[in-house]
């Protein structure tokens, strides 16, 4: 498990480097760097979250094979149609494959942009993440999800 670290400017470079791996797999996709590593100054676990927007989230065998060959392991496809992959041991990347301009796409970008645009929101989120860091991953994820929902309602 990763611990929370102060923001590292290299996280943006790691995102751009990973796009070189992903663009051939998803030639018609839109990509966004999301999550805490995408917010300058925000502490984060050093795992790069990449949002992939597609016109259809149905992934064929060739795409799944290419992702596996690139080191991505499928974690799940949830009821909203989002595919979730992780890479590395310890984790280095999370890949969220969603419908371009769909509800999940808009939600990820809205929260990232709120953290980028509202310093008080980013500071409060950083405080919460540090407070939650020592708890189990399930509690951490649940508390973060509740915070994100509340933050999106404040927009």
C-alpha positions in Angstrom: 0.0 0.0 0.0 1.2 3.5 -0.8 1.3 6.3 1.6 0.2 9.9 1.0 3.1 12.0 -0.4 3.6 15.7 -1.1 2.8 16.5 -4.7 5.5 15.7 -7.2 5.8 17.6 -10.5 7.0 14.4 -12.2 3.4 12.9 -11.9 2.4 14.9 -14.9 5.3 13.6 -16.9 4.4 10.0 -15.9 0.9 10.6 -17.2 2.2 11.8 -20.5 4.7 8.9 -20.8 1.9 6.4 -20.2 -0.2 8.0 -23.0 2.5 6.8 -25.4 1.5 3.2 -24.3 -2.2 3.8 -24.3 -2.8 5.8 -27.5 -2.0 2.8 -29.8 -4.5 0.7 -27.7 -7.2 3.3 -27.8 -6.5 5.3 -31.1 -9.9 7.1 -31.0 -10.1 7.9 -27.3 -9.9 11.1 -25.3 -7.5 11.0 -22.3 -7.4 13.0 -19.1 -5.2 13.0 -16.1 -7.5 12.8 -13.1 -7.2 12.0 -9.4 -5.1 13.7 -6.9 -1.8 13.4 -8.9 -3.5 15.7 -11.5 -3.9 18.6 -9.0 -0.8 20.7 -8.6 0.1 21.0 -4.9 -2.3 18.3 -3.7 -0.7 15.4 -1.7 -1.5 12.0 -3.1 -0.7 8.4 -3.3 1.8 8.1 -6.1 -0.6 6.3 -8.5 -1.5 8.0 -11.8 -5.2 8.0 -12.6 -5.9 8.1 -16.3 -9.4 8.6 -17.6 -10.1 7.1 -21.1 -13.2 8.3 -22.9 -14.7 6.1 -25.6 -17.8 6.3 -27.7 -18.6 2.8 -26.5 -17.1 1.1 -23.4 -17.4 -2.4 -24.9 -13.8 -3.6 -25.0 -13.0 -6.3 -27.6 -10.6 -9.2 -27.1 -7.8 -7.4 -28.9 -8.0 -4.3 -26.7 -8.1 -6.4 -23.5 -5.1 -8.4 -24.7 -3.2 -5.2 -25.5 -3.9 -3.8 -22.1 -2.8 -7.0 -20.4 0.4 -7.0 -22.5 1.0 -3.4 -21.4 0.7 -4.6 -17.7 -2.9 -3.6 -17.0 -5.0 -6.0 -14.9 -8.8 -5.7 -15.1 -10.3 -5.1 -11.7 -14.0 -4.8 -12.6 -16.7 -3.3 -14.8 -19.3 -1.7 -12.6 -23.0 -1.1 -13.2 -22.3 2.4 -14.7 -20.3 0.9 -17.5 -16.9 1.9 -16.2 -14.0 -0.5 -16.8 -11.3 -0.2 -14.1 -7.7 -1.5 -14.5 -4.6 -1.2 -12.4 -1.0 -1.5 -13.4 2.1 -2.4 -11.4 3.0 -4.0 -8.1 3.0 -1.8 -6.2 0.4 0.0 -8.2 1.7 2.7 -10.6 -1.5 3.5 -12.6 -5.2 3.3 -12.5 -7.1 3.3 -15.8 -10.8 4.3 -15.8 -12.5 3.5 -19.2 -15.8 5.3 -19.5 -18.2 6.7 -22.1 -16.8 10.0 -23.5 -18.9 12.9 -22.2 -21.1 10.4 -20.2 -21.9 10.9 -16.5 -18.7 9.3 -15.2 -16.6 11.3 -17.6 -18.2 14.6 -16.5 -18.0 13.6 -12.8 -14.2 12.8 -12.9 -13.5 16.1 -14.6 -15.8 18.2 -12.4 -14.1 17.0 -9.3 -10.6 17.4 -10.6 -11.4 20.9 -11.9 -13.0 21.9 -8.6 -9.8 20.9 -6.7 -7.7 22.8 -9.2 -9.9 25.9 -9.1 -10.9 26.1 -5.4 -7.8 26.1 -3.2 -9.9 25.7 0.0 -11.5 22.6 -1.4 -8.1 21.1 -2.3 -6.8 21.9 1.2 -9.8 20.3 2.9 -9.5 17.2 0.6 -5.8 17.0 1.5 -6.6 17.1 5.2 -9.2 14.3 4.8 -6.8 12.1 2.8 -4.0 12.5 5.5 -6.5 11.8 8.2 -7.8 8.6 6.4 -4.3 7.4 5.3 -3.8 5.0 8.2 -7.3 3.3 7.9 -8.1 0.3 5.9 -8.5 0.7 2.1 -12.3 0.1 2.2 -12.9 2.8 4.8 -10.5 5.2 3.0 -12.4 4.7 -0.3 -15.9 5.0 1.3 -15.0 8.3 3.1 -13.4 9.7 0.0 -16.4 8.9 -2.1 -18.7 10.6 0.4 -16.5 13.7 0.3 -16.4 13.8 -3.5 -20.2 13.6 -3.7 -20.5 16.5 -1.2 -17.9 18.6 -3.1 -19.7 18.1 -6.4 -22.9 19.3 -4.9 -21.2 22.5 -3.8 -20.4 23.4 -7.3 
